[in-house]
Amino acid sequence: MSASLVVMAAGLGSRYGGNKQVEGIGPNGEMLMEYAIYDALRAGFHKVVFIIKPDMEDLMERLCVADLRRQRTAGGGAVEALYAFQDFSSLPEFYALPLERTKPYGTVHAMLCAEELIQEPFCVINADDFYGAGAYQTMYQALERLPAAGSAAMVGYLLKNTASVHGTVSRGICSAAGGKLRSIQETKQIQLYRDGTLRDLTADRELPPDTVVSMNFWGFAPSIFREARAYFEDFLRGPGGVDARSECLLPVMVGDMLEQGTLEVDVLPSHDRWFGMTYRQDRETVAAELRQLHAQGVYPRQLWD
């Protein structure tokens, strides 16, 4: 089966304080997205599409893409490495960009920027998250079974493994039954305390540590682009198109489609540990985790030969 990995790397990394997507964090200066690519190729994916800002192309080519094009897929074929650019030029013609708008329009818009490059099932991930090798194997198998339309897949993680003691995070809080996603609520300002307590500060409520959350690890058939484009255009026509800081987010889109009955989503359990860099203080923790994985033989001394 042909399947693509879509890496969303155009975010500004404002809370982190820099372009964390391209910061070397592994023992040999590997970026987090390099681990994602390595794991995806081992699982069977053959194409990688990077969604970036236009001014990042030369940097990405030097940092990892030139090496990536010399690698082979699990089946021995050549790896396709392509770029899609998230900028305002891809907005629909009917929409007038607010003068004060500076940031991208979120993950739905990011995914749509890759539409012309994808004709096969694909998964979409954040560039600054580590999801674990098993998650890509599980997702690849799910994409093999995915119908052509009306279905999707999501790797679910436990909230306690995805928060930071260094500040609040936003997560898609999931309700699932029988392996199917029933609802997803984008929840902002979740705080992890050092005693393990988790609180939704916006609603002033405690959250169970084992709550299943979305970490933007989605699997789709290419038919999703048609629905996503209609959804994004409706977003731009509404209040979201006026607010200079609003974003059109994949978890919100999926939640709305679930409510409307137009999408069915399989929740794929993951036993891998997720980690990422939301805040700069998270860096050393992530670096230590990666050193340990290399020492255990999960990853070779050098990711790329």
C-alpha positions as CSV (number, residue, x, y, z in Angstrom):
1,M,0.0,0.0,0.0
2,S,1.1,3.5,-0.7
3,A,0.8,5.9,2.2
4,S,2.1,9.4,3.0
5,L,3.3,11.1,6.1
6,V,2.3,14.8,6.3
7,V,4.5,16.8,8.7
8,M,3.0,20.1,9.9
9,A,6.1,22.3,10.5
10,A,4.9,25.8,9.6
11,G,3.9,26.9,13.2
12,L,5.7,29.8,14.8
13,G,6.5,28.0,18.1
14,S,5.5,31.2,20.0
15,R,5.3,29.6,23.5
16,Y,8.6,27.8,23.0
17,G,10.4,30.9,21.9
18,G,11.7,30.0,18.5
19,N,11.5,27.5,15.6
20,K,11.4,24.4,17.7
21,Q,10.5,22.3,14.7
22,V,14.1,22.7,13.3
23,E,16.0,22.6,16.6
24,G,18.4,19.6,17.0
25,I,17.5,17.8,20.1
26,G,18.7,14.2,19.6
27,P,22.2,12.9,20.7
28,N,23.6,13.8,17.2
29,G,21.5,16.9,16.7
30,E,18.5,15.1,15.3
31,M,15.2,17.1,15.1
32,L,12.1,15.6,16.5
33,M,10.6,15.3,13.1
34,E,13.5,13.1,12.0
35,Y,12.4,10.5,14.5
36,A,8.9,10.7,13.1
37,I,10.1,10.2,9.5
38,Y,12.4,7.3,10.6
39,D,9.6,5.5,12.4
40,A,7.1,6.1,9.5
41,L,9.5,4.7,6.9
42,R,10.1,1.6,9.0
43,A,6.3,1.2,9.3
44,G,5.8,1.3,5.5
45,F,5.2,4.9,4.5
46,H,6.8,5.9,1.2
47,K,6.2,9.7,0.9
48,V,6.9,12.6,3.3
49,V,5.2,16.0,2.7
50,F,6.6,18.9,4.8
51,I,4.2,21.7,5.3
52,I,6.5,24.7,6.0
53,K,6.7,28.5,5.6
54,P,8.2,29.4,2.2
55,D,11.4,30.8,3.8
56,M,12.2,27.5,5.5
57,E,12.8,25.4,2.4
58,D,16.6,25.9,2.1
59,L,17.0,25.3,5.8
60,M,14.9,22.1,5.7
61,E,16.9,20.9,2.7
62,R,20.2,21.3,4.6
63,L,19.0,19.9,7.9
64,C,17.3,16.7,6.8
65,V,15.6,16.5,3.4
66,A,18.7,16.0,1.4
67,D,19.6,13.0,3.6
68,L,16.1,11.7,3.5
69,R,16.0,11.5,-0.3
70,R,19.0,9.1,-0.1
71,Q,17.0,6.7,2.2
72,R,14.9,3.7,1.2
73,T,11.4,2.7,2.2
74,A,10.7,-0.5,4.1
75,G,10.0,-2.1,0.7
76,G,13.3,-0.9,-0.8
77,G,11.9,1.9,-2.9
78,A,13.0,5.5,-3.1
79,V,11.6,8.0,-0.6
80,E,9.6,10.9,-1.9
81,A,10.2,14.1,-0.1
82,L,8.0,17.1,-1.0
83,Y,7.2,20.6,0.2
84,A,3.9,22.3,0.6
85,F,3.9,25.9,1.7
86,Q,1.4,27.4,4.2
87,D,1.0,31.1,3.6
88,F,-1.8,33.5,2.7
89,S,-1.5,32.9,-1.0
90,S,-3.5,29.6,-0.6
91,L,-6.6,31.3,0.8
92,P,-9.7,31.3,-1.3
93,E,-10.3,34.2,-3.7
94,F,-13.5,35.3,-2.0
95,Y,-11.7,36.0,1.3
96,A,-10.2,39.4,2.2
97,L,-7.3,39.0,4.6
98,P,-7.6,41.3,7.7
99,L,-4.7,43.8,7.7
100,E,-3.6,42.8,11.2
101,R,-3.4,39.1,10.5
102,T,0.1,37.7,10.9
103,K,-0.1,34.1,12.0
104,P,-1.2,31.0,9.9
105,Y,-4.8,29.8,9.9
106,G,-4.3,26.6,11.8
107,T,-4.0,22.9,11.1
108,V,-7.0,22.5,8.8
109,H,-5.5,25.2,6.5
110,A,-2.1,23.5,6.9
111,M,-3.4,20.1,5.7
112,L,-5.2,21.7,2.8
113,C,-1.9,23.2,1.6
114,A,-0.7,19.6,0.8
115,E,-3.8,18.6,-1.1
116,E,-2.3,18.7,-4.6
117,L,0.6,16.4,-3.5
118,I,-1.5,13.6,-2.0
119,Q,-3.6,11.0,-3.8
120,E,-3.3,8.1,-1.3
121,P,-4.2,7.5,2.4
122,F,-2.1,9.6,4.7
123,C,-1.4,10.5,8.3
124,V,-0.8,14.0,9.5
125,I,1.3,14.9,12.5
126,N,2.9,17.8,14.3
127,A,6.6,18.3,13.6
128,D,7.4,19.0,17.2
129,D,6.0,15.9,18.8
130,F,7.5,12.5,19.4
131,Y,4.8,9.8,19.0
132,G,6.7,6.5,19.2
133,A,7.5,3.8,16.6
134,G,4.5,1.7,17.5
135,A,2.1,4.5,16.7
136,Y,3.2,4.6,13.1
137,Q,2.9,0.9,12.7
138,T,-0.6,1.0,14.1
139,M,-1.6,3.9,11.9
140,Y,-0.2,2.3,8.7
141,Q,-2.2,-0.8,9.4
142,A,-5.3,1.3,10.0
143,L,-4.8,3.2,6.7
144,E,-4.7,-0.2,4.9
145,R,-8.2,-0.9,6.1
146,L,-9.6,2.7,5.7
147,P,-12.6,3.0,3.4
148,A,-12.3,5.6,0.6
149,A,-14.6,8.1,2.3
150,G,-16.4,8.8,5.6
151,S,-13.8,7.2,7.9
152,A,-10.6,8.3,9.7
153,A,-8.3,7.1,12.4
154,M,-6.7,8.8,15.4
155,V,-3.9,7.7,17.7
156,G,-5.0,8.3,21.3
157,Y,-2.7,9.2,24.1
158,L,-3.2,9.6,27.9
159,L,-3.4,13.2,29.1
160,K,-1.0,12.6,32.0
161,N,1.7,11.8,29.4
162,T,1.2,14.9,27.3
163,A,1.1,17.8,29.6
164,S,3.9,20.1,30.9
165,V,4.6,21.4,34.4
166,H,6.2,24.4,32.8
167,G,2.9,25.9,31.6
168,T,-0.5,25.2,30.1
169,V,-1.2,23.2,27.0
170,S,-4.2,22.7,24.7
171,R,-5.5,19.2,24.0
172,G,-8.4,17.6,22.2
173,I,-10.2,15.8,25.1
174,C,-11.8,12.6,23.6
175,S,-14.8,10.5,24.5
176,A,-14.6,7.0,22.9
177,A,-16.6,3.8,23.1
178,G,-16.1,0.5,21.3
179,G,-12.9,1.8,19.7
180,K,-14.8,4.7,18.1
181,L,-14.4,8.3,18.8
182,R,-17.7,9.8,20.0
183,S,-16.7,13.4,20.6
184,I,-13.7,15.6,20.9
185,Q,-13.5,18.9,22.7
186,E,-10.6,21.3,22.1
187,T,-9.6,22.3,25.7
188,K,-7.2,25.1,26.3
189,Q,-5.2,25.9,29.4
190,I,-4.6,22.4,30.8
191,Q,-2.1,22.6,33.6
192,L,-0.1,19.6,35.0
193,Y,1.1,20.1,38.6
194,R,4.1,18.4,40.2
195,D,1.9,16.1,42.3
196,G,0.4,14.7,39.1
197,T,-2.9,16.7,39.3
198,L,-4.3,18.0,36.0
199,R,-6.7,20.9,35.8
200,D,-8.6,22.6,33.0
201,L,-8.1,26.2,34.2
202,T,-10.7,27.6,31.8
203,A,-13.5,25.5,33.3
204,D,-11.9,25.2,36.8
205,R,-12.2,21.4,36.9
206,E,-9.9,18.5,37.5
207,L,-9.2,16.1,34.7
208,P,-8.5,12.4,35.1
209,P,-4.9,11.5,34.3
210,D,-6.0,8.6,32.0
211,T,-8.2,10.9,29.8
212,V,-7.6,10.0,26.2
213,V,-6.5,13.0,24.1
214,S,-5.7,13.8,20.5
215,M,-2.2,14.9,19.7
216,N,-2.9,15.7,16.1
217,F,-2.0,12.2,14.9
218,W,-4.7,11.7,12.3
219,G,-5.2,9.2,9.5
220,F,-7.4,10.1,6.5
221,A,-8.4,9.0,3.0
222,P,-7.7,11.7,0.4
223,S,-11.4,12.3,0.2
224,I,-11.1,14.3,3.4
225,F,-9.7,17.3,1.4
226,R,-13.0,18.0,-0.2
227,E,-14.8,18.1,3.2
228,A,-12.0,20.0,4.9
229,R,-12.0,22.7,2.1
230,A,-15.7,23.3,2.6
231,Y,-15.3,23.4,6.3
232,F,-12.4,25.9,6.1
233,E,-14.3,28.1,3.7
234,D,-17.3,28.2,6.1
235,F,-14.8,29.1,8.9
236,L,-13.5,32.0,6.9
237,R,-17.1,33.2,6.1
238,G,-17.9,33.2,9.8
239,P,-16.5,34.9,12.9
240,G,-13.2,33.0,12.5
241,G,-12.4,34.9,9.3
242,V,-12.7,38.2,11.1
243,D,-10.7,37.5,14.3
244,A,-7.0,38.1,13.5
245,R,-5.9,35.4,15.9
246,S,-8.4,32.6,15.3
247,E,-7.4,29.2,13.9
248,C,-9.2,26.5,12.1
249,L,-8.1,23.3,14.0
250,L,-8.3,19.7,13.0
251,P,-9.7,18.4,16.3
252,V,-12.5,20.9,16.1
253,M,-13.3,20.0,12.5
254,V,-13.3,16.3,13.4
255,G,-15.5,17.0,16.4
256,D,-18.0,18.9,14.2
257,M,-18.1,16.2,11.6
258,L,-18.7,13.5,14.3
259,E,-21.6,15.6,15.6
260,Q,-23.0,15.9,12.1
261,G,-22.6,12.1,11.5
262,T,-20.4,12.7,8.4
263,L,-17.3,11.0,9.8
264,E,-16.5,7.9,11.7
265,V,-13.1,7.8,13.5
266,D,-11.3,4.7,14.9
267,V,-9.3,5.4,18.1
268,L,-6.0,3.6,17.9
269,P,-4.4,2.9,21.3
270,S,-0.8,3.7,21.7
271,H,1.5,2.1,24.3
272,D,4.4,4.4,23.3
273,R,5.3,7.4,25.4
274,W,4.5,10.8,23.8
275,F,6.7,13.7,24.5
276,G,7.2,17.1,22.9
277,M,8.6,20.6,23.4
278,T,5.8,23.1,24.2
279,Y,8.1,25.2,26.4
280,R,11.8,25.7,26.3
281,Q,12.1,24.2,29.8
282,D,10.9,20.9,28.2
283,R,14.0,20.6,26.1
284,E,16.3,18.8,28.5
285,T,13.6,16.3,29.4
286,V,13.1,15.5,25.8
287,A,16.8,15.3,25.1
288,A,17.2,12.8,28.0
289,E,14.4,10.6,26.7
290,L,16.0,10.4,23.3
291,R,19.4,9.6,24.7
292,Q,17.8,6.7,26.6
293,L,16.0,5.4,23.5
294,H,19.3,5.4,21.6
295,A,21.1,3.6,24.4
296,Q,18.3,1.0,24.6
297,G,18.8,0.2,20.9
298,V,15.3,1.5,19.9
299,Y,17.2,3.8,17.5
300,P,20.7,3.2,16.0
301,R,23.6,5.4,16.9
302,Q,23.0,7.4,13.7
303,L,19.4,7.7,12.4
304,W,20.6,8.1,8.8
305,D,23.5,6.2,7.3
